[in-house]
Amino acid sequence: MSSLLRLGRRVTNLRPLLSHGKWCSMSGGPDESSTSDDIGFSEMVLKFAEKATGLVEDKIISEDRRKISDDEKRIQAQGILGLILPCNAVLHVAFPITKDDGRLEVVNAWRAQHSHHRKPCKGGVRYSPDVTEDEVRALAALMTFKCAMVDVPFGGAKAGIKIDPLEYSVTELEKVTRRFTMELSKKGFIGPGLDVPAPDMGTGAREMSWIADTYSMTHGCTDINSYACVTGKPIPQGGIHGRESATGRGVYYSIRSFIRDADYCSEIGVLPGIAGKTFIVQGFGNVGLHSCRYLHREGAKCVGVMERDVSIVNREDGIDPKELEDYKLNNGGSIKGFPGAQETTENLLTAECDILIPAAGEKQITAEIAEQIQAKVVAEGANGPTTIAAEKILMDRNIMVIPDLFANAGGVTVSYFEWLKNLNHVSYGRLTWKHEEDSNNHLLDSVQRSLEAKFSGGRAGSIPITATPAFSARIAGASEKDIVNSGLEYTMERSAKQIMRAVREYNLGLDLRTAAYVCALQKIYTVYLAAGITL
């Protein structure tokens, strides 16, 4: 028996829930034991993935043209699919830091690498007092499928440090960040070709700059690509324009892709198009803010915003995202007291609107909440905000859920662009900007000369050609931000079409999550198969 077949039989026992009768029915969903809101986050992500494996397994076997038995094909398929699901490696470190008052504090932190099918691994660093190993494992697994969904060649990873960043000074946060970077370096959990962190909840460009500097000055001191060890950096340190808004922009593109499709809109009972739609956002952080901004620009109206300390509504005039952002910046990071809206004790997750964007923590939409949701579209700006039980209820109620592994993939997509920029050591657009400007000017001049030769006997200046305002704005060629935004838009639109094709192929109705996992699993399977599975 080949080593591949032996591997298939060994791994099969890791997948006890893959019986086709449990998962392949779109309306039936998983068995009763897996529909509880109480299961762990990592188990929830795993079950979502397992729901798609039965569909993928049958397709793999049906398309396998090799002259081997169906049993051998199935054993191989189950073996490789079984390899995809478990977390490859988890690092737990506990290290001391000296607080500003001289006290010694021990900090616990984790880094999970879910998949090594692509290198490097990729995933954010989260600072939160609620971080657990289970959460880090779940987010790492989700990153694997997210990267595959949008064709970003990374394996999934995630890090979490169990602290409340609001209770630490800048000096203390720097100590924590730099020490954690050293721990990752010593254990081989960071490097441009190994594992590349990024911002997440509680972190931003500042923390990424500390990580880049620490790695570059120590383990990366002789590596010209050392600053590619992390993404989401400030622009002067090799960051990229458009990264800060990328996740929220991606959420907007994901909504736009489905809300302008007449078939989906007909199924959920709304008119196509974003203009005129109302929306509510849970969490006005980086993701929620930029989702609001792009939807607002498209003509949608923000009627409510939920934060930890307060919820605000303005159903008549809507909430201006820019005004709310400015108020929050000038009000110590809180939206409490914003004059452009009224405070409410209503749970806005269940309030009336067209689009609901949960952009806070995981497992926010439970079965109880799902029964009361009035929105027609739920776009998951956060990771894992909807439980298995809640999603089944939402589908039964004809509410469309745009899943996290697609909706919030804008951040990792632009992180990929930043990583490539760091490896290439040149900004996007720098080599082509002047050439494009000259080419466009030559084009206008050529058109003008042709018209003058035809209609005015070649008299120069007799038929002036004036560029339109839109063309004038682009005549100098694409800036880095233009290239990043267009690349992100293309990625999200292409991925949406892949999900739509999977929905049609497997007759999944509004089960976009299973369709997205199907797309991701097929791509990961192809990578493993091409590698010969000798890992």
C-alpha positions in Angstrom: 0.0 0.0 0.0 1.3 3.5 -0.9 2.3 5.9 1.8 -0.4 8.2 0.6 -3.1 5.6 1.1 -1.8 4.8 4.6 -1.9 8.5 5.4 -5.5 8.7 4.2 -6.5 5.9 6.6 -4.7 7.5 9.5 -6.2 10.9 9.0 -9.7 9.7 8.4 -10.3 9.2 12.1 -9.8 13.0 12.6 -13.0 13.6 10.7 -15.8 11.9 12.5 -18.4 14.5 11.4 -18.0 14.1 7.7 -20.9 11.6 7.1 -22.7 13.0 4.1 -26.1 12.6 5.6 -25.2 15.1 8.3 -23.7 17.9 6.2 -24.7 17.8 2.6 -28.3 19.0 2.9 -28.3 22.8 2.6 -31.4 23.2 4.7 -30.7 20.4 7.1 -27.3 21.5 8.3 -25.4 19.7 11.0 -26.8 17.3 13.5 -28.4 18.6 16.7 -25.3 18.2 18.8 -23.4 20.8 16.8 -26.1 23.5 16.6 -25.6 24.8 20.1 -24.4 28.3 20.7 -22.2 27.0 23.5 -19.5 25.2 21.4 -16.1 26.7 21.4 -15.0 29.1 18.7 -12.4 26.8 17.1 -14.9 23.9 17.1 -17.4 26.2 15.4 -14.9 27.1 12.6 -14.0 23.5 12.2 -17.6 22.4 11.8 -18.3 25.1 9.2 -15.3 23.8 7.3 -16.4 20.2 7.7 -19.8 21.0 6.3 -18.2 21.7 3.0 -15.8 18.7 2.9 -18.4 16.2 2.0 -19.3 18.3 -1.1 -15.6 18.8 -2.0 -14.8 15.1 -1.4 -17.5 13.9 -3.9 -16.4 16.4 -6.5 -12.7 15.5 -6.1 -13.5 11.8 -6.6 -15.8 12.4 -9.6 -13.2 14.5 -11.4 -10.3 12.1 -10.6 -9.5 10.5 -14.0 -6.7 8.2 -12.7 -7.1 4.4 -13.2 -7.5 3.5 -9.6 -10.5 2.3 -7.7 -13.1 4.7 -6.2 -12.1 3.4 -2.7 -8.5 4.5 -3.3 -9.6 7.8 -4.6 -11.8 8.3 -1.5 -9.1 7.3 0.9 -6.7 9.8 -0.7 -9.3 12.6 -0.8 -10.2 12.0 2.9 -6.6 11.9 3.8 -5.7 15.2 2.3 -8.9 16.9 3.5 -8.2 15.6 6.9 -4.8 17.2 6.8 -6.3 20.6 6.1 -8.5 20.8 9.2 -6.2 20.4 12.3 -3.9 23.2 13.5 -0.3 22.5 12.6 1.4 24.3 15.5 0.6 26.4 18.6 3.2 28.3 20.6 2.3 29.5 24.1 4.8 31.8 25.8 4.7 33.5 29.2 7.2 36.3 29.8 7.7 39.0 32.4 7.7 42.8 31.9 8.4 45.6 34.3 5.5 48.0 34.7 6.0 51.7 35.0 5.5 51.5 38.7 8.2 48.9 39.1 5.9 45.9 39.5 6.8 42.7 37.6 3.9 41.2 35.5 3.8 37.9 33.6 2.1 38.1 30.2 0.6 35.1 28.4 0.6 35.0 24.7 -0.1 32.6 21.8 0.8 32.2 18.2 -1.0 29.5 16.1 0.1 28.4 12.7 -2.9 26.5 11.3 -1.6 25.5 7.9 1.8 25.2 6.2 0.5 24.4 2.7 1.7 27.8 1.7 4.6 29.8 3.1 4.7 32.1 4.9 1.9 31.8 7.4 -0.2 35.0 7.8 -2.4 36.4 10.5 -2.9 39.3 12.9 -1.8 40.0 16.5 -4.6 40.6 18.9 -4.4 42.4 22.2 -7.3 41.5 24.4 -8.0 40.5 28.0 -10.4 37.8 26.7 -7.8 36.1 24.4 -7.7 32.3 24.8 -5.8 29.5 23.0 -9.1 28.3 21.6 -9.8 31.7 20.0 -6.3 31.9 18.5 -6.6 28.4 17.0 -10.0 29.4 15.5 -8.8 32.6 14.0 -5.7 30.9 12.6 -7.9 28.3 10.9 -10.2 31.0 9.6 -7.2 32.8 8.1 -6.2 29.6 6.1 -9.6 29.5 4.5 -9.7 33.3 4.1 -6.4 33.4 2.2 -7.4 30.6 0.0 -10.8 32.1 -0.8 -9.2 35.3 -2.1 -6.2 33.6 -3.8 -3.6 35.0 -1.4 -0.8 32.4 -1.2 -0.4 32.3 2.6 -1.1 29.7 5.3 -3.3 30.8 8.1 -1.9 32.0 11.5 -3.0 34.2 14.4 -1.5 35.6 17.6 -3.1 36.8 20.8 -1.7 38.5 23.8 -3.8 38.4 27.0 -3.8 42.1 28.0 -6.1 45.0 27.9 -4.2 47.6 25.9 -6.2 50.4 27.4 -4.8 49.7 30.8 -1.1 49.9 29.7 1.0 52.9 29.0 2.7 53.3 25.6 6.0 52.3 27.2 4.5 49.2 28.7 2.9 48.2 25.4 6.2 48.6 23.6 7.9 46.3 26.1 5.2 43.7 25.6 5.3 43.9 21.8 9.1 43.8 21.6 9.4 40.9 24.0 6.7 38.9 22.2 8.6 39.5 18.9 11.8 38.1 20.5 9.9 35.1 21.7 8.5 34.5 18.2 12.0 34.9 16.8 13.6 32.4 19.1 11.0 29.8 18.3 10.9 30.3 14.5 7.5 31.8 14.5 8.3 35.0 12.6 10.2 35.9 9.4 9.5 37.1 5.8 9.4 33.5 4.6 8.1 31.8 7.7 5.3 33.7 9.5 4.2 37.3 8.9 2.0 39.0 11.6 -0.3 41.9 11.0 -2.6 44.2 13.0 -5.8 42.9 14.6 -8.0 43.9 17.5 -6.1 46.2 19.9 -3.1 46.7 17.6 -2.2 48.9 14.7 0.6 50.4 12.7 2.5 51.5 15.9 2.7 47.9 17.2 3.7 46.6 13.8 6.5 49.1 13.6 7.9 47.8 17.0 7.7 44.3 15.7 9.5 45.2 12.4 12.2 47.1 14.2 12.8 44.4 16.9 13.1 41.7 14.3 15.2 43.7 11.9 17.7 44.7 14.7 18.1 41.1 16.0 17.3 38.0 13.9 16.8 39.9 10.7 19.9 42.1 11.0 21.5 40.5 8.0 18.3 40.0 6.0 17.6 42.6 3.4 14.0 41.5 3.4 13.6 41.8 7.2 10.9 44.4 7.1 8.7 42.0 5.2 8.4 40.1 8.5 5.2 42.0 9.3 2.5 44.0 7.5 0.3 46.9 8.4 3.4 49.0 9.1 3.6 52.9 8.9 4.3 54.1 5.4 7.9 55.2 6.2 8.7 51.7 7.4 7.6 50.0 4.3 3.9 50.1 4.8 1.4 50.5 1.9 -1.2 53.1 1.2 -4.7 51.8 1.6 -3.9 49.1 4.2 -5.6 50.9 7.1 -9.0 51.0 5.3 -8.6 47.7 3.5 -10.7 45.5 5.6 -13.6 47.9 5.8 -13.3 48.6 2.1 -13.4 44.9 1.5 -16.6 44.6 3.5 -18.1 47.3 1.3 -17.1 45.5 -1.9 -18.5 42.2 -0.6 -21.8 43.8 0.1 -21.8 45.5 -3.2 -21.1 42.3 -5.1 -24.2 40.6 -3.8 -26.6 43.5 -3.2 -26.4 44.5 -6.9 -27.1 41.0 -8.1 -30.8 40.8 -9.1 -31.2 37.1 -8.3 -29.9 37.4 -4.8 -31.9 40.6 -4.1 -35.0 38.9 -5.4 -34.5 36.0 -3.1 -34.1 38.1 0.0 -36.8 40.6 -1.0 -34.9 43.9 -1.6 -34.2 46.0 -4.7 -30.7 45.8 -6.2 -28.2 48.5 -5.4 -26.7 50.1 -2.3 -28.2 53.6 -2.7 -31.1 54.2 -0.3 -30.4 51.1 1.9 -30.2 51.5 5.6 -27.5 49.9 7.7 -26.3 49.3 11.3 -22.8 48.7 12.4 -21.7 46.8 15.5 -18.2 48.1 16.4 -16.9 51.5 15.2 -13.3 50.5 15.1 -11.1 50.3 12.0 -13.4 47.9 10.2 -16.7 49.4 11.1 -15.6 52.9 10.4 -14.4 52.3 6.9 -17.3 50.1 6.1 -19.6 53.0 7.1 -17.6 55.5 5.0 -17.8 53.5 1.8 -21.4 52.6 2.1 -22.3 56.2 3.0 -20.5 57.5 -0.1 -22.5 55.0 -2.2 -25.8 56.5 -0.9 -26.6 54.2 2.0 -27.7 55.6 5.3 -26.2 54.6 8.6 -29.1 54.5 11.1 -27.3 53.0 14.1 -23.9 52.3 15.6 -23.1 49.9 18.5 -20.1 50.2 20.7 -19.1 48.6 24.1 -20.3 51.5 26.2 -23.2 52.9 24.2 -25.4 52.5 21.1 -26.6 55.4 19.1 -29.4 55.9 16.4 -30.6 58.5 13.9 -33.2 57.0 11.7 -34.3 60.2 10.1 -31.1 61.9 8.9 -28.6 59.1 9.4 -25.2 59.2 11.1 -22.4 60.8 9.2 -19.3 58.5 9.5 -16.8 61.3 9.2 -18.5 63.4 11.9 -18.7 60.4 14.2 -15.0 59.5 13.5 -13.9 63.1 14.4 -16.0 63.1 17.5 -14.6 59.8 18.7 -11.0 61.0 18.2 -11.7 64.1 20.2 -13.7 62.3 22.9 -11.2 59.9 24.3 -12.1 57.1 21.9 -15.8 57.0 22.8 -18.9 57.9 20.8 -20.9 58.6 23.9 -22.6 62.0 23.7 -22.3 62.3 19.9 -24.6 65.2 19.0 -25.7 63.8 15.6 -27.6 60.8 17.1 -29.5 59.7 20.2 -28.4 57.1 22.7 -30.6 54.0 22.9 -30.8 50.9 25.1 -32.3 48.9 22.2 -30.2 46.0 21.0 -29.4 47.3 17.5 -28.5 43.8 16.2 -32.2 43.2 16.1 -33.3 46.7 14.9 -34.9 47.5 11.6 -32.4 48.0 8.7 -31.5 46.5 5.4 -27.9 45.7 6.1 -26.3 44.6 9.4 -22.5 44.7 9.8 -21.2 42.9 12.9 -17.7 44.2 13.2 -16.8 43.5 16.8 -16.2 40.1 18.4 -17.0 36.5 17.6 -20.3 34.7 18.4 -22.3 37.9 18.7 -25.3 36.6 16.7 -26.7 33.7 18.6 -29.8 31.7 17.9 -31.9 34.0 20.1 -30.7 37.1 18.3 -31.1 35.4 14.9 -34.8 34.9 15.5 -35.2 38.7 16.0 -32.9 40.1 13.3 -34.8 42.4 10.9 -32.0 43.0 8.4 -32.0 41.4 5.0 -28.2 41.1 4.7 -25.7 40.3 7.4 -22.1 41.2 6.3 -19.6 39.7 8.7 -16.9 42.4 9.3 -15.8 40.5 12.4 -14.4 37.0 12.5 -16.9 34.4 13.5 -19.8 36.7 14.6 -22.5 34.2 13.7 -22.9 30.8 15.5 -23.9 27.6 13.6 -27.4 27.6 15.2 -27.9 31.3 14.3 -26.9 30.8 10.7 -29.3 28.0 10.2 -32.1 30.2 11.5 -31.1 33.1 9.3 -31.1 30.9 6.2 -34.5 29.6 7.1 -35.7 33.2 7.4 -34.3 34.1 4.0 -31.6 36.4 5.4 -28.4 36.5 3.5 -25.1 36.1 5.4 -22.0 37.2 3.6 -19.4 35.1 5.4 -16.3 36.4 7.2 -13.8 34.4 5.2 -14.8 36.5 2.2 -16.3 39.7 3.6 -13.4 40.8 5.8 -10.6 39.4 3.6 -9.7 42.9 2.4 -7.1 43.3 5.1 -5.1 40.2 4.3 -5.3 40.9 0.5 -3.7 44.3 0.9 -1.2 42.9 3.5 -0.2 40.6 0.6 0.4 43.6 -1.6 2.5 45.2 1.2 4.6 42.0 1.6 5.3 41.9 -2.1 6.2 45.6 -2.0 8.7 44.9 0.8 10.3 42.0 -1.1 10.5 44.0 -4.3 11.9 47.1 -2.5 10.0 49.5 -4.7 6.7 51.3 -4.3 3.8 50.4 -6.7 3.6 52.9 -9.5 7.1 54.4 -9.1 8.5 52.8 -12.2 5.5 53.5 -14.5 4.1 56.8 -13.3 6.0 59.1 -15.6 5.8 56.7 -18.5 2.0 56.6 -18.2 1.7 60.3 -17.9 3.8 60.8 -21.1 1.9 58.1 -23.0 -1.5 59.7 -22.1 -0.3 63.2 -23.2 1.0 61.7 -26.5 -2.4 60.1 -27.0 -4.2 63.4 -26.6 -1.7 65.1 -28.9 -2.1 62.3 -31.5 -5.9 62.7 -31.5 -5.7 66.5 -31.8 -3.2 66.3 -34.8 -5.4 63.7 -36.6 -8.5 65.8 -36.3 -6.6 69.0 -37.4 -5.2 67.1 -40.4 -8.7 65.9 -41.4 -10.8 69.0 -40.8 -8.6 72.1 -40.7 -5.8 71.6 -43.2 -3.3 70.8 -40.5 -3.5 74.2 -38.8 -2.0 73.6 -35.3 -4.2 74.5 -32.4 -7.4 74.9 -34.5 -9.1 71.9 -32.8 -8.0 71.9 -29.1 -8.5 68.6 -27.3 -9.4 69.0 -23.6 -9.2 66.1 -21.2 -12.3 65.4 -19.1 -12.0 66.0 -15.4 -12.0 62.2 -14.8 -9.2 61.6 -17.3 -7.2 64.6 -16.1 -7.2 63.1 -12.6 -5.8 59.9 -13.9 -3.5 61.2 -16.7 -0.4 61.0 -14.5 -0.9 57.3 -14.1 -1.8 55.2 -11.1 -0.5 56.0 -7.6 0.2 53.3 -5.1 -3.1 53.8 -3.5 -4.9 53.6 -6.8 -3.2 50.3 -7.6 -3.9 48.9 -4.2 -7.6 49.8 -4.3 -8.1 48.5 -7.8 -6.3 45.3 -6.9 -8.5 44.8 -3.9 -11.7 45.6 -5.8 -10.7 43.0 -8.5 -9.9 40.4 -5.9 -13.2 40.8 -4.1 -15.3 40.9 -7.2 -13.6 37.8 -8.6 -14.0 35.9 -5.3 -17.7 36.8 -5.2 -18.1 35.3 -8.6 -16.4 32.1 -7.4 -18.8 31.9 -4.5 -21.8 32.4 -6.8 -20.6 29.7 -9.1 -20.2 27.3 -6.1 -23.7 28.2 -5.0 -25.1 27.3 -8.4 -23.1 24.1 -8.8 -24.1 22.7 -5.4 -27.5 24.2 -5.2 -26.8 26.0 -1.9 -29.3 28.7 -2.1 -28.3 31.4 0.5 -25.7 29.3 2.1 -22.8 31.5 1.0 -20.5 30.3 3.8 -20.5 26.7 2.7 -19.9 27.9 -0.9 -16.9 30.0 0.3 -15.5 27.0 2.2 -15.9 24.8 -0.8 -13.9 27.2 -2.9 -11.2 27.5 -0.3 -11.0 23.7 0.3 -10.7 22.9 -3.4 -7.7 25.4 -3.7 -5.9 24.1 -0.6 -6.5 20.5 -1.7 -4.9 21.2 -5.1 -1.8 22.6 -3.4 -1.4 19.6 -1.2 -2.0 17.2 -4.0 0.6 18.9 -6.2 3.1 18.6 -3.3 2.7 14.9 -3.2 1.7 14.9 0.5 5.0 13.8 1.8 4.8 16.2 4.8 
